[in-house]
Amino acid sequence: MFNLRALSPFFVVLGLVGAAAVPAGSASNLLTETFRGTNLTVPAEWNAGGTSFTPCLTAGTNTTQTPVPGCETTAIDAAGSGTLRLTPAVNNRAGYTLYNRAITTAGGLDITFNQAQYGGNGADGIAFFLVDGATDLTAPGGLGGSLGYAPNASTPGVTNGLLGVGIDAHGNFSGTATDGTGCTAAPGQAANRITLRGPGSGLAGYCYLAQSGALTLRDAGSTRVARSVRIVIDDASVASRMVKVYYDGSTSPVVETAAPTALLAASTFKFGFASGTGGLNDIHEVWGLTVNSVVPITVRDGDGYWLGGAEGGVFAFGGAGFHGSNPSQYPAAAFVGLAPTETGAGYWLATSDGTVFEHGDAADINVGAAISLNQPIVGIASTPSDDGYWLAARDGGVFTAGDADFLGSMGGARLNKPIVGIASTPSGDGYWLVAGDGGIFSFGDAVFFGSTGALTLNQPIVGMAATSLGDGYWLVASDGGVFAFGAAGFHGSMGASRLNAPVVGILSSATDDGYWMAARDGGIFSFGDAVFFGSAGSLTLAGPIVTIAGP
């Protein structure tokens, strides 16, 4: 536990919730999977299979583990130095590994991995492909020259494909036999090229988009040689958005094309690797996968949420893990907010007198001399580094601890209504304060998109949530009314419904295409793509729910 000392700003609140941001000028990490160890980081998120072969981990020795086993009972590579082997150097084999959990496309995409093709006589190649995030990605498309993305004769392509990147040593990925229906004929087989194919589903689409010049994609010997692949999809700030592929450390793209409309329209994606051999073969391997955004975004898993009670209780639902609570352990002040760490493996609980309790991997941050508050604290939020936090007070005062920067406050101003929430921008270089009348006060790089300050509200505003790009926000009133501004979309409200208890907060989904509202009795209301994971509405609570937050 630590107390509020020489403090100042950031984001989550008595119903005002967001997630950890990243430092200005840096991208946000969306996924890292090295494939270097004896098992996947989160095996349940993957599927794998193939033809007469299942992709395997060269550092693994458990040949029965699923979904991706070790290759042999004696490790091929030391743990920490392995790869994901998609095929051996044996004819007529195929393998695929699919990531079946949706990842946001907000902020563009910057995807990197290493690949190696060696040990055989040169076929076929490796594909990396994206599909719409709403797809249940359990099977690839046609194997062989279609590399698991596009159709192959009567075998359909991968369902709801968005983009296929063929690292194609043999050259059939640019052949006309890989075209779906409705395509202008592809240029034909061309070995040692990286070829891009567009959206498709079933037997339609997957049309040729562009191709690199000749590259060194494979090595003739039996030694693994790492060659890097980087795929960049421009974010929405770019007027003419492109898909660009860099290879083997190149500083300019080896191939680029205008981003397909369907790709840009997808709010989330899933992805896969696939490879195959035929009458010729090679070992095909990948490792060192990193998926980042191009510009900083607020990253959330969106697979669960926490409810925080006034007496210090915490209720975890879905993928939000329970890391501890303080039920009735601090009678001096009511709890008012919960701020998660960036990992989602911990959180801080804040009280109205500025005392903060840490749980899980939330740090016990050393702060300076204690100060006196003019008005109670109403919310807390963590910094991107998890080395600091901000507290917001009812009078608009903003206080910092650790590495949180002070960017301004309303502490010395006359307010029409008290402050009820604070939300940060994704960069961590700005924030909004929201008042009970829906007035919005912007600081740093936070942009004002509108407010309800001039409206006559049926009930006061109690919370706020910002979009993952910081280009909009939602306000929620105690009667469940929702007000959307900027790029934040309206997905429904409880404004016209009779509630058993007032709403106390709002939390956006990871895609910004939905949100949850929490009520004082622990009830949860889901809208858009926000999934209902449960509520505390049927429980006997020691104190009212005061906040909702998500990992």
C-alpha positions as CSV (number, residue, x, y, z in Angstrom):
1,M,0.0,0.0,0.0
2,F,1.2,3.5,-0.6
3,N,-0.2,6.9,0.1
4,L,-0.7,9.9,-2.2
5,R,2.4,12.2,-2.0
6,A,3.7,15.1,-4.1
7,L,1.5,14.1,-7.0
8,S,-0.1,15.1,-10.5
9,P,-2.2,13.4,-14.2
10,F,-3.7,10.4,-16.3
11,F,-6.7,8.0,-16.8
12,V,-9.5,5.5,-15.5
13,V,-12.1,6.5,-12.9
14,L,-15.2,6.1,-11.0
15,G,-16.6,4.7,-14.2
16,L,-14.0,6.4,-16.4
17,V,-11.9,3.7,-17.9
18,G,-9.2,3.2,-20.4
19,A,-6.0,1.2,-20.7
20,A,-2.3,1.7,-20.5
21,A,-0.9,3.8,-23.3
22,V,2.6,3.8,-24.8
23,P,5.3,6.5,-24.9
24,A,4.9,9.2,-27.5
25,G,6.5,8.3,-30.8
26,S,6.5,4.6,-30.3
27,A,4.3,1.8,-31.6
28,S,2.1,-0.4,-29.4
29,N,2.9,-4.1,-29.2
30,L,-0.1,-6.2,-30.0
31,L,1.5,-9.7,-29.9
32,T,4.9,-11.3,-29.6
33,E,5.5,-15.0,-30.2
34,T,9.1,-16.0,-30.6
35,F,8.6,-19.7,-31.3
36,R,12.0,-20.1,-29.7
37,G,11.1,-22.2,-26.7
38,T,9.6,-25.6,-25.9
39,N,6.0,-24.4,-26.2
40,L,3.9,-21.5,-27.5
41,T,3.3,-18.6,-25.1
42,V,-0.5,-19.1,-25.1
43,P,-1.1,-22.5,-26.8
44,A,-4.9,-22.1,-26.6
45,E,-4.9,-19.2,-29.0
46,W,-3.4,-21.3,-31.9
47,N,-4.5,-24.1,-34.2
48,A,-2.1,-26.3,-36.2
49,G,-2.2,-29.1,-38.7
50,G,-1.2,-30.2,-42.2
51,T,-0.7,-33.0,-44.7
52,S,1.3,-35.9,-43.3
53,F,3.0,-33.4,-41.0
54,T,2.1,-31.1,-38.1
55,P,4.2,-28.0,-37.6
56,C,6.5,-28.4,-34.6
57,L,8.9,-26.5,-32.3
58,T,12.6,-27.4,-32.9
59,A,13.4,-26.6,-29.3
60,G,10.6,-28.8,-28.0
61,T,10.8,-32.5,-27.0
62,N,7.1,-33.2,-26.1
63,T,6.0,-34.7,-29.3
64,T,2.4,-35.1,-28.1
65,Q,1.7,-31.6,-26.8
66,T,-1.0,-29.6,-28.6
67,P,-1.5,-27.7,-30.7
68,V,2.2,-27.5,-31.7
69,P,4.4,-30.4,-30.5
70,G,8.1,-30.6,-30.1
71,C,9.7,-31.9,-33.3
72,E,11.7,-34.7,-31.7
73,T,12.2,-36.3,-28.3
74,T,15.7,-35.0,-28.4
75,A,15.6,-31.3,-29.1
76,I,17.0,-30.1,-32.5
77,D,17.8,-26.7,-31.0
78,A,18.4,-25.5,-27.5
79,A,15.5,-23.8,-25.7
80,G,15.6,-20.1,-26.6
81,S,17.1,-20.8,-30.0
82,G,14.4,-22.8,-31.7
83,T,12.0,-22.2,-34.6
84,L,8.5,-23.1,-35.8
85,R,9.1,-25.8,-38.4
86,L,6.3,-25.7,-41.0
87,T,7.5,-28.6,-43.1
88,P,10.5,-31.0,-43.2
89,A,12.6,-31.4,-46.4
90,V,10.3,-34.3,-47.5
91,N,8.1,-34.3,-50.7
92,N,4.4,-33.8,-50.5
93,R,4.1,-32.4,-47.0
94,A,2.2,-29.3,-45.8
95,G,1.8,-27.5,-42.5
96,Y,-0.1,-24.6,-41.1
97,T,-0.2,-22.7,-37.8
98,L,-3.1,-20.3,-37.2
99,Y,-3.6,-17.6,-34.6
100,N,-7.3,-17.7,-33.7
101,R,-7.7,-14.6,-31.5
102,A,-8.7,-11.2,-33.0
103,I,-6.2,-8.4,-32.9
104,T,-7.1,-4.7,-33.5
105,T,-6.1,-3.0,-36.8
106,A,-6.4,0.5,-35.2
107,G,-3.2,2.4,-35.6
108,G,-2.1,0.3,-38.7
109,L,0.1,-2.8,-38.6
110,D,3.9,-3.4,-38.5
111,I,4.5,-7.1,-38.5
112,T,8.0,-8.7,-38.4
113,F,9.3,-12.3,-38.4
114,N,12.3,-14.3,-39.5
115,Q,12.0,-17.1,-42.1
116,A,14.4,-19.7,-43.5
117,Q,14.0,-22.2,-46.4
118,Y,16.8,-24.7,-46.7
119,G,17.9,-28.3,-46.7
120,G,16.1,-29.4,-49.8
121,N,15.8,-28.6,-53.5
122,G,13.5,-25.6,-53.5
123,A,9.7,-25.9,-53.0
124,D,7.3,-24.5,-52.3
125,G,7.6,-21.5,-50.0
126,I,5.9,-19.8,-47.0
127,A,2.8,-17.8,-46.8
128,F,1.8,-15.3,-44.1
129,F,-1.8,-14.2,-44.3
130,L,-4.5,-12.1,-42.6
131,V,-8.2,-12.9,-42.3
132,D,-11.1,-10.9,-40.9
133,G,-11.1,-11.0,-37.1
134,A,-14.7,-12.2,-37.0
135,T,-13.6,-15.5,-38.6
136,D,-13.2,-18.7,-36.7
137,L,-9.8,-19.4,-38.1
138,T,-9.4,-23.2,-37.8
139,A,-8.4,-24.2,-41.4
140,P,-6.2,-22.8,-44.1
141,G,-6.9,-22.4,-47.8
142,G,-5.5,-24.6,-50.6
143,L,-2.1,-26.0,-49.9
144,G,0.6,-26.7,-52.4
145,G,1.4,-23.7,-54.6
146,S,-1.5,-21.7,-53.1
147,L,0.5,-21.8,-49.8
148,G,-2.6,-22.1,-47.6
149,Y,-4.1,-18.8,-48.6
150,A,-5.7,-19.0,-52.0
151,P,-7.9,-21.8,-53.7
152,N,-6.2,-24.8,-55.2
153,A,-8.5,-26.4,-57.8
154,S,-11.7,-27.3,-55.9
155,T,-10.2,-26.6,-52.5
156,P,-11.4,-23.2,-51.3
157,G,-9.1,-20.4,-50.1
158,V,-8.9,-19.5,-46.4
159,T,-12.3,-18.1,-45.2
160,N,-12.6,-14.3,-45.3
161,G,-9.0,-13.7,-46.4
162,L,-7.8,-10.1,-46.4
163,L,-4.1,-10.3,-47.6
164,G,-1.8,-13.1,-48.5
165,V,2.0,-12.6,-48.6
166,G,3.7,-15.4,-50.4
167,I,7.5,-15.8,-49.8
168,D,7.6,-18.0,-52.8
169,A,10.7,-19.9,-53.7
170,H,9.1,-22.2,-56.3
171,G,6.9,-19.5,-57.8
172,N,3.4,-20.9,-58.1
173,F,1.8,-18.4,-55.8
174,S,1.8,-15.9,-58.7
175,G,0.5,-18.6,-61.1
176,T,-2.9,-18.4,-62.7
177,A,-4.0,-21.7,-61.0
178,T,-3.9,-19.8,-57.7
179,D,-6.5,-17.2,-58.9
180,G,-10.0,-17.4,-57.6
181,T,-13.0,-16.4,-59.7
182,G,-13.4,-12.8,-60.7
183,C,-9.6,-12.1,-61.0
184,T,-7.6,-10.7,-63.9
185,A,-5.1,-13.4,-64.7
186,A,-2.0,-13.4,-62.6
187,P,1.4,-13.0,-64.4
188,G,2.4,-16.7,-64.0
189,Q,5.0,-18.7,-62.2
190,A,8.0,-16.7,-61.0
191,A,10.5,-18.2,-58.6
192,N,12.1,-16.5,-55.7
193,R,9.6,-13.6,-55.4
194,I,7.4,-12.2,-52.7
195,T,3.9,-12.0,-54.1
196,L,0.9,-10.3,-52.6
197,R,-2.7,-11.5,-53.1
198,G,-5.9,-9.7,-52.1
199,P,-9.1,-10.5,-50.3
200,G,-11.2,-13.6,-51.0
201,S,-13.4,-16.2,-49.6
202,G,-14.2,-19.7,-50.8
203,L,-13.4,-20.0,-54.5
204,A,-13.8,-16.2,-55.3
205,G,-11.1,-13.5,-55.1
206,Y,-7.5,-13.8,-53.8
207,C,-6.5,-11.9,-56.9
208,Y,-2.9,-11.0,-57.6
209,L,-1.8,-7.6,-56.4
210,A,1.9,-7.1,-56.8
211,Q,5.3,-8.9,-56.8
212,S,8.9,-8.2,-55.9
213,G,11.9,-8.7,-58.1
214,A,14.1,-11.8,-57.7
215,L,15.2,-12.3,-54.1
216,T,17.3,-14.8,-52.1
217,L,14.5,-16.6,-50.3
218,R,16.2,-20.0,-49.7
219,D,19.6,-21.4,-49.1
220,A,20.9,-24.5,-50.9
221,G,22.8,-26.0,-48.0
222,S,21.7,-27.6,-44.8
223,T,22.3,-24.5,-42.6
224,R,19.5,-22.3,-41.4
225,V,20.0,-18.7,-42.5
226,A,17.7,-16.1,-40.9
227,R,16.1,-13.6,-43.4
228,S,13.7,-11.0,-42.0
229,V,10.3,-10.1,-43.3
230,R,8.5,-6.9,-42.4
231,I,5.0,-6.1,-43.5
232,V,3.7,-2.6,-42.9
233,I,0.0,-1.5,-43.4
234,D,-0.4,2.2,-43.1
235,D,-2.5,3.7,-40.4
236,A,-5.5,5.9,-41.1
237,S,-3.5,9.2,-40.9
238,V,-2.0,8.3,-44.3
239,A,-4.1,9.6,-47.2
240,S,-3.3,6.7,-49.6
241,R,-2.8,3.7,-47.4
242,M,-0.3,1.1,-48.7
243,V,0.8,-2.4,-47.9
244,K,4.6,-2.5,-47.9
245,V,6.9,-5.5,-47.5
246,Y,10.6,-5.2,-46.5
247,Y,12.9,-8.1,-46.8
248,D,16.2,-9.2,-45.3
249,G,17.0,-5.8,-43.7
250,S,16.0,-3.7,-46.7
251,T,15.4,0.0,-46.0
252,S,12.9,0.3,-48.9
253,P,10.0,-2.0,-49.7
254,V,10.8,-4.8,-52.0
255,V,7.1,-4.8,-53.0
256,E,4.2,-2.5,-52.2
257,T,0.6,-2.0,-53.3
258,A,-2.5,0.0,-52.4
259,A,-4.1,-1.5,-49.3
260,P,-7.3,-3.4,-50.4
261,T,-10.6,-1.9,-49.3
262,A,-11.7,-5.0,-47.4
263,L,-8.4,-5.0,-45.5
264,L,-8.9,-1.3,-44.4
265,A,-12.5,-2.0,-43.5
266,A,-11.6,-4.8,-41.0
267,S,-11.5,-3.5,-37.4
268,T,-9.7,-6.7,-36.3
269,F,-7.7,-9.5,-37.9
270,K,-6.4,-13.0,-37.3
271,F,-3.4,-14.6,-39.1
272,G,-1.6,-17.7,-40.1
273,F,1.5,-19.2,-41.5
274,A,1.4,-22.1,-44.0
275,S,3.9,-23.9,-46.2
276,G,4.1,-27.0,-48.4
277,T,6.3,-29.2,-50.5
278,G,5.5,-31.2,-53.6
279,G,7.8,-33.0,-56.1
280,L,10.5,-30.7,-54.6
281,N,11.0,-29.8,-51.0
282,D,12.7,-27.7,-48.3
283,I,12.7,-27.2,-44.6
284,H,10.4,-24.2,-44.0
285,E,10.7,-22.3,-40.7
286,V,9.6,-19.1,-39.1
287,W,10.4,-17.5,-35.7
288,G,10.6,-14.1,-33.9
289,L,7.1,-12.9,-34.7
290,T,6.2,-9.4,-33.5
291,V,2.9,-7.6,-34.3
292,N,2.9,-3.9,-33.6
293,S,0.7,-1.0,-34.5
294,V,2.3,1.8,-36.6
295,V,1.2,4.6,-34.3
296,P,0.6,4.4,-30.6
297,I,-2.8,3.1,-29.6
298,T,-4.5,2.1,-26.3
299,V,-4.1,-1.7,-26.3
300,R,-6.7,-3.8,-24.5
301,D,-7.5,-7.5,-24.8
302,G,-11.2,-6.9,-24.5
303,D,-11.9,-10.4,-23.2
304,G,-13.0,-9.5,-19.7
305,Y,-13.5,-6.8,-17.1
306,W,-13.2,-6.0,-13.4
307,L,-15.8,-4.4,-11.2
308,G,-14.5,-2.5,-8.2
309,G,-16.6,-2.0,-5.0
310,A,-16.6,1.0,-2.7
311,E,-15.5,-1.3,0.2
312,G,-12.5,-2.5,-1.8
313,G,-13.9,-5.7,-3.3
314,V,-12.9,-6.7,-6.8
315,F,-15.0,-9.0,-9.1
316,A,-13.3,-10.5,-12.2
317,F,-15.0,-11.7,-15.3
318,G,-13.9,-13.4,-18.5
319,G,-10.2,-13.1,-19.2
320,A,-9.7,-10.5,-16.4
321,G,-7.8,-12.4,-13.7
322,F,-8.4,-11.9,-10.0
323,H,-5.2,-10.5,-8.4
324,G,-6.5,-9.5,-4.9
325,S,-8.7,-7.0,-3.2
326,N,-9.1,-5.1,0.0
327,P,-12.7,-5.9,1.2
328,S,-13.5,-3.8,4.3
329,Q,-9.8,-3.4,5.1
330,Y,-9.6,0.3,4.8
331,P,-12.5,2.0,6.7
332,A,-10.9,5.5,6.5
333,A,-12.2,6.2,3.0
334,A,-14.2,4.6,0.2
335,F,-12.6,3.0,-2.8
336,V,-13.2,5.0,-6.0
337,G,-11.2,3.5,-8.9
338,L,-9.2,0.6,-10.3
339,A,-6.3,1.0,-12.8
340,P,-4.9,-2.1,-14.5
341,T,-1.3,-2.6,-15.4
342,E,-0.4,-2.8,-19.1
343,T,0.0,-6.6,-18.8
344,G,-3.4,-7.1,-17.2
345,A,-1.7,-9.2,-14.5
346,G,-2.3,-6.6,-11.8
347,Y,-4.0,-3.4,-10.8
348,W,-4.1,-0.5,-8.3
349,L,-7.1,0.3,-6.2
350,A,-7.5,4.0,-5.1
351,T,-9.5,5.5,-2.3
352,S,-11.1,8.9,-2.0
353,D,-8.3,10.1,0.4
354,G,-5.6,9.2,-2.1
355,T,-4.4,5.9,-0.6
356,V,-3.5,3.3,-3.2
357,F,-3.3,-0.5,-2.9
358,E,-1.3,-2.6,-5.3
359,H,-2.1,-6.2,-6.4
360,G,-0.6,-8.7,-8.8
361,D,2.3,-7.1,-10.8
362,A,1.3,-3.6,-9.9
363,A,4.3,-1.9,-8.4
364,D,4.5,-0.4,-4.9
365,I,5.7,3.0,-6.2
366,N,7.8,5.2,-3.9
367,V,6.4,8.7,-3.9
368,G,7.3,11.9,-2.1
369,A,5.9,13.9,0.8
370,A,2.2,13.6,1.5
371,I,-0.1,16.4,0.6
372,S,-3.6,17.5,1.7
373,L,-6.6,17.3,-0.6
374,N,-9.1,20.1,-1.0
375,Q,-11.6,17.6,-2.4
376,P,-11.8,13.8,-2.6
377,I,-10.1,11.7,-5.3
378,V,-12.5,10.3,-7.9
379,G,-10.3,8.1,-10.1
380,I,-6.9,6.6,-10.9
381,A,-5.0,5.5,-14.0
382,S,-1.6,4.0,-14.6
383,T,1.2,5.2,-16.9
384,P,2.3,3.1,-20.0
385,S,5.5,2.0,-18.2
386,D,3.5,0.9,-15.1
387,D,5.9,3.0,-13.1
388,G,3.5,5.7,-12.1
389,Y,-0.1,6.7,-11.8
390,W,-2.4,9.7,-11.9
391,L,-5.2,10.6,-9.5
392,A,-8.0,13.0,-10.3
393,A,-9.9,14.9,-7.6
394,R,-13.5,16.1,-7.5
395,D,-12.4,19.8,-7.8
396,G,-10.4,19.0,-11.0
397,G,-7.1,18.7,-9.3
398,V,-4.8,16.2,-11.0
399,F,-2.0,14.5,-9.0
400,T,0.9,12.3,-10.2
401,A,3.1,9.6,-8.7
402,G,6.2,7.9,-10.1
403,D,6.9,8.7,-13.8
404,A,3.4,10.3,-14.5
405,D,3.8,13.8,-15.9
406,F,1.6,16.7,-14.8
407,L,-0.1,18.3,-17.9
408,G,-2.6,20.7,-16.2
409,S,-5.7,20.6,-14.1
410,M,-8.9,22.5,-13.2
411,G,-7.9,22.6,-9.5
412,G,-8.0,26.4,-9.3
413,A,-11.0,27.0,-11.6
414,R,-14.6,27.5,-10.8
415,L,-16.6,24.5,-12.1
416,N,-20.3,24.3,-12.9
417,K,-20.3,20.7,-11.7
418,P,-17.7,18.5,-10.0
419,I,-15.2,16.3,-11.9
420,V,-16.2,12.7,-12.2
421,G,-13.6,11.1,-14.5
422,I,-10.4,11.3,-16.4
423,A,-9.2,9.6,-19.6
424,S,-5.8,9.5,-21.2
425,T,-4.7,9.8,-24.8
426,P,-2.9,6.7,-26.2
427,S,0.5,8.6,-26.2
428,G,0.2,9.4,-22.5
429,D,0.9,13.0,-23.4
430,G,-2.6,14.3,-22.8
431,Y,-5.9,13.6,-21.0
432,W,-9.5,14.7,-20.6
433,L,-11.3,15.6,-17.4
434,V,-15.1,15.1,-17.5
435,A,-17.6,16.9,-15.1
436,G,-21.0,15.8,-13.9
437,D,-22.7,18.0,-16.5
438,G,-20.6,16.4,-19.3
439,G,-18.2,19.3,-19.6
440,I,-14.9,18.3,-21.1
441,F,-11.5,19.8,-20.2
442,S,-8.6,18.8,-22.5
443,F,-4.9,18.9,-21.6
444,G,-1.7,18.1,-23.5
445,D,-2.4,16.3,-26.8
446,A,-6.0,15.5,-25.9
447,V,-8.3,16.9,-28.6
448,F,-11.7,18.4,-27.7
449,F,-14.4,16.6,-29.7
450,G,-17.5,17.9,-28.0
451,S,-19.4,17.8,-24.7
452,T,-22.8,17.7,-23.1
453,G,-22.0,20.8,-21.1
454,A,-24.7,22.9,-22.9
455,L,-27.3,20.2,-22.9
456,T,-30.1,19.6,-20.3
457,L,-29.4,16.1,-19.1
458,N,-31.9,13.8,-17.5
459,Q,-29.2,12.5,-15.2
460,P,-25.6,13.5,-14.5
461,I,-22.6,12.1,-16.4
462,V,-20.7,9.6,-14.3
463,G,-18.0,8.2,-16.6
464,M,-16.0,8.5,-19.8
465,A,-14.1,6.1,-22.0
466,A,-11.7,7.1,-24.9
467,T,-11.2,5.3,-28.2
468,S,-8.1,3.3,-28.7
469,L,-6.6,5.9,-31.0
470,G,-7.7,8.9,-28.8
471,D,-9.8,10.2,-31.7
472,G,-13.1,10.2,-29.8
473,Y,-14.8,9.4,-26.5
474,W,-18.0,8.2,-24.9
475,L,-19.8,9.8,-21.9
476,V,-22.3,7.8,-19.8
477,A,-25.0,9.1,-17.5
478,S,-26.3,7.5,-14.4
479,D,-29.5,6.6,-16.2
480,G,-27.5,4.7,-18.8
481,G,-27.6,7.4,-21.5
482,V,-24.6,7.3,-23.8
483,F,-23.2,10.3,-25.7
484,A,-20.6,9.7,-28.4
485,F,-18.1,12.2,-29.8
486,G,-15.4,12.2,-32.5
487,A,-14.7,8.8,-33.9
488,A,-16.5,7.0,-31.1
489,G,-19.6,5.3,-32.5
490,F,-23.0,5.0,-30.8
491,H,-23.9,1.4,-30.2
492,G,-26.9,1.7,-27.9
493,S,-27.8,2.8,-24.4
494,M,-30.0,2.1,-21.4
495,G,-31.3,5.7,-21.3
496,A,-34.9,4.7,-22.0
497,S,-34.9,1.6,-19.7
498,R,-35.8,1.2,-16.1
499,L,-32.7,0.3,-14.1
500,N,-32.5,-1.5,-10.8
501,A,-29.6,0.7,-9.9
502,P,-27.8,3.7,-11.5
503,V,-25.0,3.2,-14.0
504,V,-21.5,4.1,-12.6
505,G,-19.1,3.6,-15.5
506,I,-18.4,2.7,-19.1
507,L,-15.6,0.6,-20.7
508,S,-14.9,0.4,-24.4
509,S,-14.3,-2.9,-26.2
510,A,-10.8,-3.6,-27.7
511,T,-12.1,-2.7,-31.2
512,D,-14.0,0.4,-30.3
513,D,-17.0,-1.2,-31.8
514,G,-18.8,-1.7,-28.5
515,Y,-18.8,-1.0,-24.8
516,W,-19.9,-2.2,-21.4
517,M,-21.8,-0.2,-18.8
518,A,-21.7,-1.2,-15.1
519,A,-24.4,-0.4,-12.6
520,R,-24.1,0.3,-8.9
521,D,-25.6,-3.1,-8.1
522,G,-23.0,-4.9,-10.3
523,G,-25.3,-5.3,-13.3
524,I,-23.5,-5.3,-16.7
525,F,-25.0,-4.0,-20.0
526,S,-23.2,-4.9,-23.3
527,F,-23.5,-3.1,-26.6
528,G,-22.0,-3.6,-30.0
529,D,-19.3,-6.3,-30.1
530,A,-18.7,-6.1,-26.3
531,V,-19.3,-9.7,-25.0
532,F,-21.2,-10.3,-21.7
533,F,-18.9,-12.3,-19.4
534,G,-21.0,-12.1,-16.3
535,S,-22.1,-9.7,-13.6
536,A,-22.4,-9.2,-9.9
537,G,-26.0,-8.2,-10.2
538,S,-27.3,-11.3,-8.4
539,L,-24.8,-11.1,-5.6
540,T,-25.2,-9.6,-2.1
541,L,-22.6,-6.9,-2.1
542,A,-20.8,-5.5,0.9
543,G,-20.8,-2.1,-0.8
544,P,-21.9,-0.6,-4.1
545,I,-19.9,-1.1,-7.4
546,V,-18.1,2.2,-8.3
547,T,-16.0,1.4,-11.3
548,I,-15.4,-0.9,-14.3
549,A,-12.0,-1.5,-15.9
550,G,-10.6,-4.0,-18.4
551,P,-7.3,-5.8,-19.1
